[in-house]
């Protein structure tokens, strides 16, 4: 399971109220479980409206075995919302674990990566699929790919929310995240009680990867994401993520969600 996907699978957005822009406050706290054992915690906070978004995400992993890293990671992102999708402007990731240390920065405009850095520099492996400039065009960063916007005026908790493919560039790799509708469920967690749409998810590597290392994720059919609506907007954000890994089912479970002002589809208990 790639760490950027993990950060992507728990990423969400938040805001302060504004009569003109219908900005909403959103935050969440999660437990990260693998094989029934808690291996970490995660959280997000930020701002979101129908026009723009900002988010910050943090993850702490406890490393209960040699197969699971111990350490911390954080990411931030911001951008606009236009045409029923996120349009990223800035993305930053810092990761410090027993298995990996990384610092990635990207500045984006119109879906294109204008400048980026990824440290430490890594030599290209003989079996690595080459990255080209075209792989940095028409893409989202991993956190922008955690924001699902449903166009129009109908319900946001619908099969339409899942029917999309996100082209993602994370500073190292270019891949697609493809989603399809599974079902609709009721979600009850401190701070939120209401519907969530459950999407099946697929990972499709495009470039920058080593096929022998990504084959397991590419063939993984046991990936789902639960999306919950942000009150006052057309956006949904991840509420729960499930991914099968070689060491067991990974579950990112919410312990608290606050998804904006109360509406007929969401009850916020403060």
C-alpha positions as CSV (number, residue, x, y, z in Angstrom):
1,X,0.0,0.0,0.0
2,X,1.7,3.3,-1.1
3,X,2.0,5.9,1.6
4,X,0.8,8.6,-0.8
5,X,-2.4,6.6,-1.4
6,X,-2.8,6.2,2.3
7,X,-2.5,9.9,2.8
8,X,-4.8,10.1,-0.2
9,X,-7.3,7.4,1.1
10,X,-7.5,9.7,4.6
11,X,-7.3,13.1,3.1
12,X,-10.3,15.6,3.6
13,X,-11.1,19.3,3.7
14,X,-12.4,22.1,6.0
15,X,-13.6,25.7,6.2
16,X,-14.9,28.7,8.2
17,X,-18.4,30.0,7.4
18,X,-18.9,32.8,4.9
19,X,-22.3,33.9,3.6
20,X,-20.9,34.7,0.2
21,X,-19.0,31.5,-0.5
22,X,-20.8,28.9,1.7
23,X,-17.5,27.9,3.4
24,X,-17.8,25.0,5.8
25,X,-15.6,23.7,8.7
26,X,-14.5,20.1,8.3
27,X,-12.2,18.0,10.4
28,X,-11.7,14.3,11.2
29,X,-9.8,11.9,13.4
30,X,-9.1,8.3,12.4
31,X,-7.6,5.0,13.7
32,X,-5.4,3.0,11.3
33,X,-5.9,-0.7,11.7
34,X,-4.2,-3.7,10.0
35,X,-5.3,-7.2,10.8
36,X,-7.3,-5.9,13.7
37,X,-4.4,-4.2,15.3
38,X,-4.1,-0.4,15.6
39,X,-0.9,0.7,13.8
40,X,-1.5,4.4,13.8
41,X,-3.7,7.5,13.9
42,X,-4.5,10.2,11.4
43,X,-6.3,13.5,11.3
44,X,-7.3,16.3,8.9
45,X,-8.5,19.9,9.1
46,X,-8.8,22.8,6.7
47,X,-11.3,24.8,4.7
48,X,-13.7,24.0,1.8
49,X,-16.3,25.8,-0.2
50,X,-17.8,25.3,-3.7
51,X,-15.0,27.6,-5.0
52,X,-11.8,26.7,-3.2
53,X,-10.2,24.3,-0.7
54,X,-7.4,24.1,1.8
55,X,-6.4,21.0,3.8
56,X,-3.8,19.7,6.2
57,X,-3.4,16.0,7.0
58,X,-1.2,14.2,9.6
59,X,-0.4,10.6,10.1
60,X,1.4,8.8,13.0
61,X,2.4,5.1,12.5
62,X,3.4,3.0,15.5
63,X,5.3,0.2,13.7
64,X,4.0,-2.8,15.6
65,X,6.1,-5.2,13.4
66,X,9.1,-5.0,11.0
67,X,6.6,-5.0,8.1
68,X,4.9,-1.8,9.3
69,X,6.8,1.5,9.5
70,X,7.1,3.7,12.5
71,X,7.1,7.5,12.2
72,X,5.2,10.5,11.1
73,X,3.9,12.1,8.0
74,X,2.1,15.3,7.1
75,X,0.7,16.9,3.9
76,X,-1.0,20.2,2.9
77,X,-2.8,21.2,-0.3
78,X,-4.8,24.1,-1.6
79,X,-6.6,25.0,-4.8
80,X,-9.8,26.0,-6.6
81,X,-12.9,24.0,-7.4
82,X,-14.2,24.4,-10.9
83,X,-16.0,22.3,-13.4
84,X,-17.0,19.8,-10.8
85,X,-13.4,19.0,-9.7
86,X,-10.5,20.2,-7.7
87,X,-7.9,22.3,-9.5
88,X,-4.7,22.1,-7.4
89,X,-2.4,25.1,-6.7
90,X,0.0,23.8,-4.1
91,X,0.9,20.5,-2.5
92,X,3.6,19.5,0.1
93,X,4.4,16.2,1.7
94,X,6.9,15.4,4.5
95,X,7.4,11.8,5.5
96,X,9.8,10.6,8.2
97,X,9.5,6.9,9.0
98,X,11.8,3.9,9.7
99,X,11.3,2.9,6.1
100,X,11.2,6.1,4.2
101,X,12.1,9.8,4.4
102,X,10.7,12.2,1.8
103,X,10.0,15.8,1.2
104,X,7.9,16.7,-1.9
105,X,6.8,20.1,-3.0
106,X,4.6,21.0,-6.1
107,X,3.2,24.2,-7.5
108,X,0.4,23.6,-10.0
109,X,-1.8,25.6,-12.4
110,X,-4.6,24.5,-14.6
111,X,-3.9,20.8,-13.8
112,X,-0.3,21.0,-14.8
113,X,2.7,20.8,-12.5
114,X,4.7,24.0,-13.0
115,X,7.5,23.3,-10.5
116,X,8.2,20.4,-8.2
117,X,11.0,18.9,-6.0
118,X,11.3,15.4,-4.5
119,X,14.0,14.8,-2.0
120,X,16.1,12.8,-1.6
121,X,17.0,12.3,-5.2
122,X,16.7,8.7,-6.3
123,X,18.5,7.1,-9.2
124,X,16.2,5.5,-11.8
125,X,16.1,1.7,-11.5
126,X,16.6,-0.4,-14.7
127,X,13.0,-1.7,-14.5
128,X,11.4,1.7,-13.7
129,X,8.8,3.0,-16.2
130,X,10.1,6.4,-17.3
131,X,8.4,9.6,-16.3
132,X,8.1,12.3,-18.9
133,X,6.9,15.9,-18.9
134,X,3.5,14.8,-20.3
135,X,2.9,12.7,-17.1
136,X,2.8,16.0,-15.1
137,X,0.0,17.5,-17.3
138,X,-3.7,17.2,-16.5
139,X,-3.2,15.7,-13.0
140,X,-4.2,16.0,-9.4
141,X,-2.0,15.8,-6.3
142,X,-2.9,13.0,-3.8
143,X,-4.9,15.3,-1.5
144,X,-6.9,16.8,-4.4
145,X,-7.8,13.3,-5.3
146,X,-9.5,12.9,-1.9
147,X,-12.1,15.6,-2.8
148,X,-15.2,14.3,-4.7
149,X,-17.3,17.0,-6.2
150,X,-20.8,16.2,-7.7
151,X,-21.9,18.7,-10.3
152,X,-25.5,19.8,-10.7
153,X,-28.2,20.2,-8.1
154,X,-29.2,16.6,-7.3
155,X,-28.2,14.5,-4.3
156,X,-24.4,14.3,-3.7
157,X,-24.7,10.9,-1.9
158,X,-25.3,9.0,-5.1
159,X,-23.7,6.6,-7.6
160,X,-22.5,9.6,-9.6
161,X,-20.1,10.5,-6.8
162,X,-18.2,7.3,-7.4
163,X,-18.2,7.3,-11.2
164,X,-14.8,8.9,-11.9
165,X,-11.1,8.3,-12.5
166,X,-8.5,10.6,-10.9
167,X,-5.2,11.1,-12.7
168,X,-2.6,11.5,-9.9
169,X,1.0,12.7,-9.8
170,X,2.5,12.4,-6.3
171,X,6.0,13.8,-7.1
172,X,7.4,10.3,-7.8
173,X,4.8,8.4,-9.7
174,X,1.9,9.0,-12.1
175,X,-1.1,6.7,-11.5
176,X,-4.8,6.6,-11.9
177,X,-7.3,6.0,-9.1
178,X,-10.5,4.6,-10.6
179,X,-13.8,4.5,-8.6
180,X,-17.1,2.7,-9.2
181,X,-20.3,2.6,-7.2
182,X,-20.9,-0.2,-4.7
183,X,-23.7,0.8,-2.3
184,X,-25.0,3.4,0.1
185,X,-24.8,2.9,3.8
186,X,-25.7,4.8,7.0
187,X,-22.6,6.0,8.9
188,X,-22.7,6.8,12.6
189,X,-19.6,8.2,14.3
190,X,-19.2,11.0,16.9
191,X,-19.9,14.2,15.2
192,X,-21.7,12.8,12.2
193,X,-24.7,10.6,11.5
194,X,-26.0,10.2,8.0
195,X,-25.6,8.6,4.6
196,X,-22.3,7.6,3.0
197,X,-21.7,6.3,-0.5
198,X,-19.4,3.4,-0.8
199,X,-17.1,3.2,-3.8
200,X,-14.9,0.4,-5.1
201,X,-11.4,1.6,-5.9
202,X,-8.7,0.5,-8.3
203,X,-5.0,1.6,-8.6
204,X,-3.5,1.7,-12.1
205,X,0.2,2.6,-12.3
206,X,1.1,4.7,-15.4
207,X,4.8,5.9,-15.0
208,X,7.6,6.3,-12.4
209,X,6.8,2.9,-10.9
210,X,8.6,-0.4,-10.9
211,X,6.1,-3.1,-12.1
212,X,7.3,-5.8,-9.8
213,X,6.7,-3.6,-6.8
214,X,3.2,-2.3,-7.8
215,X,1.8,-5.5,-9.2
216,X,0.1,-6.4,-5.9
217,X,-1.7,-3.1,-5.7
218,X,-2.7,-3.1,-9.3
219,X,-4.3,-6.5,-8.9
220,X,-6.0,-5.6,-5.6
221,X,-9.7,-6.0,-5.8
222,X,-10.3,-5.4,-2.1
223,X,-10.3,-1.6,-1.9
224,X,-13.2,0.6,-0.9
225,X,-13.7,4.1,0.2
226,X,-16.7,5.6,2.0
227,X,-17.6,9.2,1.1
228,X,-19.6,11.5,3.4
229,X,-21.1,14.8,2.3
230,X,-19.8,18.2,3.4
231,X,-22.8,20.3,4.4
232,X,-23.5,23.4,2.3
233,X,-21.3,22.2,-0.6
234,X,-21.3,19.8,-3.5
235,X,-18.3,18.0,-2.1
236,X,-17.8,14.6,-0.4
237,X,-14.7,13.5,1.5
238,X,-13.4,10.1,2.7
239,X,-14.9,8.9,5.9
240,X,-13.6,5.3,5.8
241,X,-11.1,3.4,3.7
242,X,-10.4,-0.3,3.4
243,X,-7.4,-1.8,1.5
244,X,-6.2,-5.4,1.6
245,X,-2.4,-5.6,2.2
246,X,0.0,-8.6,2.4
247,X,-0.2,-8.4,6.2
248,X,-4.0,-8.1,6.5
249,X,-6.9,-5.8,5.8
250,X,-5.9,-2.2,6.4
251,X,-8.8,-0.1,7.7
252,X,-8.9,3.6,8.2
253,X,-11.7,4.0,10.7
254,X,-13.2,7.4,11.8
255,X,-13.4,8.2,15.5
256,X,-14.8,11.7,15.0
257,X,-16.1,13.6,11.9
258,X,-17.3,17.2,11.7
259,X,-18.5,17.9,8.2
260,X,-19.8,21.4,8.3
261,X,-23.1,22.9,9.4
262,X,-26.1,20.6,10.1
263,X,-28.3,19.9,7.1
264,X,-31.1,17.4,6.4
265,X,-28.4,14.8,5.5
266,X,-25.9,15.4,8.2
267,X,-26.1,15.9,12.0
268,X,-23.1,17.6,13.6
269,X,-22.9,17.1,17.4
270,X,-20.5,19.4,19.0
